[in-house]
């Protein structure tokens, strides 16, 4: 079960959700050059190109987590910040998550790799229709702690990504997200290339309404025992 602190029209509340389905939209950029950059970024570590753009991966809803600690098997995983659409009984909400992925497994099969790591999500939500008019102004960024140094890992406006309406319209199964569904909405290229970290911080800034969503988690690497 996930717990969210929601903000809409200046009011706040808390709601619990047991998600029943998870969709991860990949190669969800609007800029073809940026898409090629991300494909080349993954190709550099042996990941084959996608079958379609965008592509919609299914993953187990049970992989969603709000824990401040993520356990992974081996040293080859990394996070990537993404806007997250959460469908609740009273409509669509915007949150923040990390499509944390085992990059070694990704070279074998992307769909497989999506199942192997927990998917951290933050506790904050904004009503989607409050931010949709200025979607392109929202700023997504992340920081990764690598070799003890806190580095800016991703940063950019959501103008680089397809809007939720566009992604939902293209989704197999229809444009409506039924209550209980969570959809990750794509990511930005990593500054300096994809690499593992011991700590991952992500945030979504709304400079128009002067607010911010944030979530941080530590990565605990478990040994690979033959």
Secondary structure, 3 states (H helix, E strand, C coil): CEEEEEEECCEEEEEEECCCEEEEEECCECCHHHHHHHHHHHHCCCCCCCCCCCEEEEECHHHEECCCEEEEECCCEECCEEEEEEEECCEEEEEEEECCEEHHHHCCCHHHHHCCCCEEECCEEEEHHHHHHHHHHCEEEEEEEECCEEEEEEEEEHHHECCHHHHHHHCCCCCCCCCCEEEECCCCCCCCCCCCCCEEEEEEEECCCCEEEEEEEEEEEECCCC
